[in-house]
Amino acid sequence: MSEHQTIASPPAPSESKPAVSRTVALIGNPNVGKTTLFNTLAGRKQKTANFPGTTQDAHIATIDTDTGVLTLVDLPGIYSLSLDQSESAICRGVLDGNTAPEGWRARPPEVVALVLDGTNLLRNLRLAGEALARRMPSVVVVSMADAASRRGIHIEGERLEAQLGVPVVVVSSKTKQGIDEILPTLARARVTQVTIPTDASELERWADAVYADVASSHDERDQDDKLTDRLDRAFTHPVLGVVLFASIMTGLFWVIFKLASVPMDAIDLLFATLGGFVADTLPAGPIRDLLTDGVIAGVGGTVIFLPQILLLFFLIAILEQTGYLARAAFVIDRLLRPFGLPGHAFVPLLSAHACAIPAIMSARAVPDRRDRLATILVIPFMSCSARIPVYVLLTQLLFPGSSTKQALAFTMCYAIGIAAGLISAILARGTILRGKSRPMALELPRYQMPSVLGATKQAIGRGWLFMRKAGTVILAISVVLWWLGAYPGSESSPVAEGLREQAAVVAEAQPDDAEALLAQADAEDTKYAARRTFLGRIGATAQPVFAPMGADRQLTVGILASFAAREVFVSTMAVQIAGTDDTEDEGVLAAVSGATRDDGSLVFTSATSWAMLVFFVLAIQCLPTLVVTAKEAGGWKWAGLQFAWMSSFAYIAATLVYQVLSRVL
């Protein structure tokens, strides 16, 4: 059975098994082991989709069983079906048959599998009562039996089955207890005949009565509980908890930058080699240029972020599985609430310093919609790694030879970005996203050993989602910008022709001088052609718009080109001024530093350099980020708002900096 077969297309009947196709919806509170159970049953036959109009994931798997084909749908964790939350609305819609993951037909599931945490059975019974009251064929899976046993809690499965009126199986994913009984139990799903109250207060008393009948507790506290208490006192402490969080996150990003650099360099080399191979194989012409400079460079520019994305989501999954991430969110919530952001937003904001794209995707963990949108809108203010080459260039121009001053300017860039993000969050929550935030109610899960395999699957799923959703649009943008920067072609520069004539004259007597003249001629041709491309012409036309912030024609072209990616600014300026994109050449930095405008004045004065630095700290300058914002926020209006606000903020701030400093310095 293919994992891609849909609900609407069951397999043909066979002699060995009946042609039965059933959908099983897994419902439960957060952190009850529901997804772990899903992964155990599904193995590798799973994929991820979204519910339409939301960023909520749906894990789906289609598997063969002795009684037919089962399609498992792992729904978001909820505390109640009646809450006014997107997760609860999704679960209600699925049970009613009005909602389905993207690409699947909406209809009520044939079976509802209620996953209840054996260590917190009383609380879980309230959700179970709500679901069973809907009179749908159901089963109950009591998870974490081993942990419950260690805590002195014994659950009578048969008595619970009698109380609920549906089949019950008690399992432990860690010890594999009862795992083999789950699929046969799903085949026995039935509608409960037990009367279950629908009134909230009566449901509470019903859950208390059921729990008292089916569970016995010896009030034992093992070493795990004592260790949990000690760890919680440290991790949730108002001061020590923040210090520990900062240390753990610093270590996380050290690992990302340290380890990701190796595969990123390998990917860069791979695409450079591939581009070179295509360039050597195909004849010169527009097809070769399109493939090498457009398609291959565009794909490479996207894929090179993949190692960071995979590592980031892998490490976050590890922290989440250990139980630490919930404690971190609890601690940081106190710091972010005054700015209109919840504790859940801190990990996306911190991860944005690596790359805004996976950070925006990780904002799915923010439960409240307003909080989530505010987080997404301000994430690009955090200085990502793509800004680093720009910061390096501009700080070197500002403070040549002073590494201390360069480091202080670097730190200032990060601080300005964070401050701008927090200010923007306050403004957003006070205007377009006005409304009371959902109180941060979360359960502190048990500490446990993480699953490397599970974290790897989650990271791969996120990485594939990034490539599938953002990659195609990013490629299209790269090709368009390549075309604007390559066409129309131009004849050789008159200056370059003169240099070549000089080289021919001195070739025999002074071959080294001739070679230098030819290299200078090639550089002149590159600069000459760059000014005459569509992008160069657009830059010349748009220059008056950027003039108030100190930008001349060359700087304007660099700013416009950087919309493909921020780091493109450096290579574009090198091409415009030095005629080469070899930004590692020390001569290029000298050329950029001494570059002049058309009127003979310096391009990079102190006032202009400071203005450009402020502009690149605050401007979004990255179309791929806007693409992901539109996907995750639920429409291009949010991406347009993000672009308009950040661009306006950056433009006004850079203009003020230039106008003030040009009069003072």
SVG drawing of the C-alpha trace seen along z (x, -y; Angstrom):
<svg xmlns="http://www.w3.org/2000/svg" viewBox="-27 -70 88 85">
<polyline fill="none" stroke="black" stroke-width="0.4" points="0.0,0.0 1.5,-3.3 1.7,-6.0 0.4,-8.4 -3.0,-6.7 -5.8,-9.0 -8.9,-8.3 -11.1,-8.6 -9.3,-5.8 -9.2,-2.6 -7.3,0.4 -9.0,3.0 -10.5,6.0 -8.2,8.9 -8.7,12.5 -6.5,12.1 -8.3,9.2 -11.6,7.3 -11.7,4.1 -12.1,1.9 -10.6,-1.6 -11.0,-3.5 -9.7,-6.8 -8.5,-7.0 -8.3,-10.4 -5.9,-10.5 -7.0,-13.0 -5.5,-13.8 -4.1,-16.5 -0.6,-18.0 2.3,-15.9 0.4,-12.6 2.6,-10.6 0.1,-10.8 2.7,-11.7 5.1,-9.1 2.4,-6.5 1.6,-7.7 5.2,-7.3 5.4,-3.8 2.4,-2.7 3.2,-4.5 6.9,-3.7 8.2,-5.5 4.9,-5.6 4.0,-9.2 3.8,-12.6 3.0,-16.1 0.3,-18.5 -1.5,-21.6 -5.1,-22.2 -6.4,-24.8 -6.1,-28.4 -3.9,-27.5 -0.3,-26.6 -1.2,-23.6 0.5,-20.4 -1.4,-17.2 0.8,-14.0 -0.8,-11.4 0.0,-7.7 -1.7,-5.0 -0.9,-1.5 -2.1,2.0 -3.6,4.2 -5.2,7.6 -8.6,6.0 -8.0,3.5 -6.4,0.2 -6.1,-2.5 -5.3,-6.1 -4.0,-7.7 -4.4,-11.4 -2.5,-12.9 -4.5,-15.9 -3.1,-18.9 -3.0,-18.4 -5.9,-20.1 -7.3,-20.4 -10.9,-20.7 -13.0,-20.5 -15.0,-23.5 -12.2,-26.0 -12.0,-29.0 -8.6,-28.1 -7.5,-27.1 -6.4,-23.7 -9.7,-22.9 -11.6,-24.3 -9.5,-21.9 -10.4,-18.9 -14.1,-19.8 -14.0,-20.3 -12.4,-16.9 -14.9,-15.1 -17.8,-16.8 -16.4,-16.0 -16.0,-19.6 -12.2,-19.8 -9.4,-17.7 -5.7,-18.2 -4.8,-19.8 -5.1,-17.3 -7.6,-15.0 -11.4,-14.8 -13.3,-16.1 -15.5,-13.5 -16.0,-12.2 -13.4,-9.6 -14.6,-6.1 -12.7,-5.7 -11.6,-8.1 -8.6,-7.0 -8.4,-8.9 -4.9,-8.9 -4.9,-9.5 -1.8,-10.0 -1.8,-7.4 0.1,-9.7 -2.6,-12.4 -5.6,-10.3 -8.1,-12.4 -7.4,-15.5 -7.4,-13.6 -10.8,-12.0 -12.5,-15.4 -11.5,-15.6 -12.4,-11.9 -15.9,-12.6 -16.4,-15.4 -15.3,-13.2 -17.3,-10.1 -20.4,-12.3 -20.3,-12.8 -21.3,-9.1 -18.6,-8.2 -16.9,-4.7 -14.0,-5.1 -11.2,-3.4 -9.1,-4.6 -5.3,-4.2 -3.9,-4.8 -0.2,-5.8 2.8,-6.0 1.9,-3.0 5.5,-2.6 5.7,-6.1 2.3,-5.7 3.5,-2.5 6.7,-4.2 4.5,-6.8 2.5,-4.2 -0.6,-4.6 -2.3,-1.4 -5.0,-1.6 -7.5,1.2 -8.0,1.4 -11.1,3.6 -12.8,1.4 -12.0,-1.7 -13.5,0.1 -16.7,0.7 -16.9,-2.9 -16.4,-4.4 -18.2,-1.8 -15.4,-1.5 -12.4,0.7 -9.4,-0.3 -5.7,0.7 -3.0,-0.3 0.4,-0.9 3.9,-2.1 5.9,-3.2 9.1,-2.9 8.7,0.7 6.4,1.7 3.7,2.9 0.4,3.2 1.7,1.8 0.8,5.0 -2.8,4.7 -3.5,1.3 -4.4,2.3 -6.7,5.2 -8.3,2.8 -8.9,0.2 -10.8,2.9 -13.2,3.3 -14.1,-0.4 -17.7,-1.1 -20.0,-3.9 -20.3,-4.1 -23.7,-3.4 -22.7,-5.0 -24.5,-8.2 -21.9,-11.0 -22.9,-14.5 -22.3,-17.5 -22.5,-20.2 -18.9,-21.3 -19.5,-21.0 -21.2,-17.7 -18.4,-16.4 -15.9,-17.2 -17.8,-15.2 -18.2,-12.3 -14.4,-12.3 -13.7,-12.2 -16.1,-9.3 -14.5,-7.3 -11.0,-7.9 -11.8,-6.9 -13.2,-3.6 -10.4,-2.6 -7.2,-4.0 -5.5,-3.2 -2.5,-5.2 0.0,-4.2 1.2,-7.8 4.7,-6.7 7.3,-9.2 10.3,-7.6 13.7,-9.1 12.4,-10.5 9.8,-12.6 12.4,-14.0 14.8,-14.7 12.0,-16.5 11.3,-18.7 15.0,-19.7 15.3,-20.4 12.1,-22.4 13.3,-24.6 16.4,-25.5 14.9,-25.7 11.8,-27.8 13.7,-30.1 13.2,-33.8 16.9,-34.5 18.7,-31.1 16.2,-29.9 17.0,-32.9 20.8,-32.2 20.4,-28.6 18.2,-29.3 20.7,-31.8 23.5,-29.2 21.5,-26.4 20.5,-28.6 24.0,-29.9 25.2,-26.3 22.5,-25.4 23.5,-28.1 27.2,-27.4 26.5,-23.9 24.4,-25.2 27.1,-27.6 29.9,-25.2 28.4,-22.0 26.4,-23.6 29.3,-25.3 30.8,-22.0 27.8,-20.8 27.1,-24.4 30.6,-24.7 30.2,-21.3 26.9,-22.4 28.5,-25.6 31.4,-23.7 28.9,-21.2 26.9,-23.9 30.0,-25.8 31.4,-22.5 28.1,-21.8 27.9,-25.4 31.5,-25.0 30.7,-21.7 27.7,-23.1 29.7,-26.2 32.4,-24.0 30.0,-21.6 27.5,-23.9 28.4,-26.5 28.4,-30.1 25.0,-31.7 21.8,-32.6 20.9,-29.0 24.2,-28.4 24.0,-31.6 20.4,-30.9 21.4,-27.4 24.6,-28.5 23.8,-32.0 20.1,-31.6 18.9,-28.1 22.0,-26.5 22.9,-29.6 19.2,-30.1 18.8,-26.5 22.2,-26.6 21.3,-29.8 18.2,-28.0 19.7,-24.6 22.7,-26.1 20.4,-27.1 19.2,-23.5 21.9,-22.3 21.1,-25.2 17.3,-24.5 17.8,-20.7 20.1,-21.2 17.9,-23.9 14.7,-21.8 16.6,-18.7 18.0,-20.4 14.7,-22.1 12.9,-18.7 15.5,-17.2 14.9,-20.0 11.2,-19.6 11.3,-15.9 13.4,-16.2 10.7,-18.4 12.9,-21.4 11.4,-23.6 8.1,-24.1 10.1,-25.2 12.0,-27.7 8.8,-29.2 7.5,-29.6 10.5,-31.5 10.9,-33.8 7.2,-34.6 7.8,-37.0 10.3,-39.0 8.4,-39.1 4.9,-39.8 5.5,-43.6 6.3,-43.8 3.1,-41.9 4.9,-38.6 4.6,-35.3 7.3,-33.0 6.7,-30.7 8.0,-33.4 11.5,-33.4 12.8,-30.3 11.7,-31.6 13.2,-35.0 16.5,-33.5 16.6,-31.1 16.1,-34.1 19.7,-35.0 20.6,-32.0 18.0,-32.4 14.6,-34.1 13.0,-31.4 13.1,-28.5 12.4,-30.9 9.1,-32.0 8.2,-28.3 9.0,-27.5 6.5,-30.2 3.8,-27.6 4.6,-26.7 3.0,-29.9 -0.6,-28.9 -2.4,-32.2 -3.0,-33.6 -2.4,-37.2 0.8,-36.3 1.9,-34.1 1.3,-36.9 3.1,-39.5 6.1,-37.0 6.2,-36.4 6.0,-40.1 9.0,-41.0 11.2,-38.0 13.1,-39.6 14.3,-42.4 16.7,-39.9 20.1,-40.0 20.4,-36.7 23.7,-35.2 23.0,-36.5 23.5,-40.1 27.0,-39.3 28.9,-39.9 27.2,-43.3 28.1,-44.2 31.7,-43.1 32.0,-45.3 30.5,-48.4 32.2,-48.2 35.6,-47.7 34.9,-50.8 33.9,-52.7 36.8,-51.5 39.6,-50.3 42.3,-48.5 40.3,-48.7 38.8,-45.3 37.6,-46.6 35.5,-49.3 34.3,-46.9 33.2,-44.4 31.3,-47.2 29.6,-48.3 28.6,-44.6 27.1,-44.3 25.2,-47.6 23.7,-46.1 22.3,-43.2 21.0,-45.4 19.3,-47.8 17.5,-44.9 16.3,-43.4 15.1,-46.8 13.3,-47.5 11.6,-44.1 10.3,-44.6 9.1,-48.2 7.3,-46.8 5.7,-44.1 4.3,-46.7 2.9,-48.7 1.4,-45.7 -0.3,-44.4 -1.7,-47.9 -3.1,-48.4 -3.7,-45.8 -3.4,-42.9 -5.1,-44.5 -6.7,-42.1 -6.1,-40.3 -3.5,-37.6 -4.3,-34.0 -2.8,-33.4 0.1,-31.1 -1.3,-27.9 0.9,-24.9 1.6,-21.6 5.2,-20.9 5.8,-17.5 7.9,-14.8 11.6,-14.9 12.6,-12.0 15.3,-10.8 14.8,-12.2 14.4,-10.1 17.1,-10.8 15.2,-9.0 12.0,-10.9 13.9,-14.3 15.6,-13.3 12.2,-12.6 10.8,-15.8 13.8,-17.8 13.6,-16.1 9.9,-16.8 10.5,-20.5 13.4,-20.7 11.3,-19.1 8.4,-21.5 10.9,-24.4 12.1,-23.2 8.7,-22.4 7.0,-25.6 9.7,-28.2 12.2,-26.6 10.1,-26.9 9.3,-30.6 12.8,-31.4 14.1,-29.8 11.7,-31.9 12.8,-35.1 16.4,-34.2 15.9,-33.6 14.0,-36.9 16.7,-38.9 19.4,-37.1 17.7,-38.1 17.4,-41.7 21.1,-41.7 22.2,-40.1 20.2,-41.7 20.3,-43.4 23.9,-42.7 26.3,-45.5 29.3,-46.0 32.7,-46.3 33.5,-49.5 35.5,-52.1 37.8,-52.3 38.3,-48.6 39.1,-48.7 41.8,-51.3 43.3,-49.1 43.4,-46.1 45.1,-48.2 47.8,-49.2 48.2,-45.6 48.8,-44.5 51.5,-47.2 53.5,-46.1 52.8,-42.3 56.2,-41.3 58.3,-43.6 56.3,-43.7 54.1,-40.6 53.2,-41.1 52.1,-44.7 50.0,-43.4 48.3,-40.8 47.5,-43.4 46.0,-45.7 43.9,-42.9 42.6,-42.1 41.8,-45.8 40.0,-45.8 37.8,-42.8 36.9,-44.6 36.0,-47.8 33.8,-45.7 32.0,-44.1 31.3,-47.5 30.2,-48.9 27.8,-46.0 26.4,-46.1 25.4,-49.8 23.6,-48.9 21.5,-45.9 17.9,-46.3 18.8,-46.2 21.5,-48.9 19.0,-51.1 16.3,-50.6 19.0,-51.6 19.8,-54.8 16.0,-55.6 15.4,-54.8 18.5,-56.7 16.6,-59.9 14.4,-57.8 17.4,-56.6 19.4,-59.9 18.1,-61.2 19.9,-58.3 23.2,-59.0 22.9,-56.4 24.3,-57.1 23.6,-55.2 25.9,-52.3 24.6,-52.0 21.1,-52.0 21.8,-49.1 23.3,-47.2 20.3,-47.9 17.9,-46.7 20.0,-43.5 20.0,-42.6 16.3,-41.8 17.3,-38.4 19.4,-37.9 21.1,-40.5 24.6,-39.1 24.2,-39.8 24.8,-43.5 28.5,-42.9 29.2,-41.1 27.0,-43.6 29.0,-46.5 32.2,-44.7 31.0,-44.2 29.8,-47.8 33.0,-49.3 35.9,-46.8 34.5,-44.8 34.7,-41.5 32.6,-39.5 35.7,-38.1 34.9,-39.7 37.8,-37.9 40.4,-40.0 41.9,-42.7 42.2,-44.9 38.4,-44.9 37.9,-46.3 40.4,-49.0 38.6,-49.8 35.2,-49.9 36.6,-52.1 38.0,-54.6 35.0,-54.4 33.7,-57.7 30.4,-59.0 29.8,-60.4 30.7,-63.8 34.0,-62.6 33.0,-62.5 33.4,-59.4 30.6,-56.8 31.2,-55.5 31.6,-58.6 31.2,-58.0 27.6,-59.3 26.7,-57.1 28.3,-54.0 26.4,-54.5 23.2,-55.1 23.7,-51.9 24.5,-50.0 21.2,-51.1 19.3,-50.5 20.5,-46.9 19.8,-46.2 16.2,-47.3 15.1,-46.5 13.7,-43.1 15.7,-43.0 14.9,-39.3 12.1,-38.2 12.4,-34.5 11.5,-35.6 8.4,-37.4 7.4,-34.2 7.5,-32.2 5.7,-34.9 2.8,-34.8 2.7,-31.0 2.8,-30.9 0.8,-34.0 -2.1,-33.0 -1.8,-35.5 0.2,-38.0 -1.4,-40.9 0.8,-40.1 3.9,-39.8 3.0,-43.1 2.5,-44.7 5.8,-43.3 7.6,-44.6 6.0,-48.0 6.6,-48.5 10.2,-47.3 11.1,-49.2 9.6,-52.4 11.2,-52.1 14.6,-51.4 14.3,-54.2 13.3,-56.8 15.9,-55.8 18.7,-55.6 17.7,-59.0 17.8,-60.6 21.2,-59.1 22.6,-60.3 21.1,-63.8 22.4,-64.3 25.8,-62.8 26.5,-64.5 26.1,-67.8 28.1,-66.9 31.0,-64.8"/>
</svg>
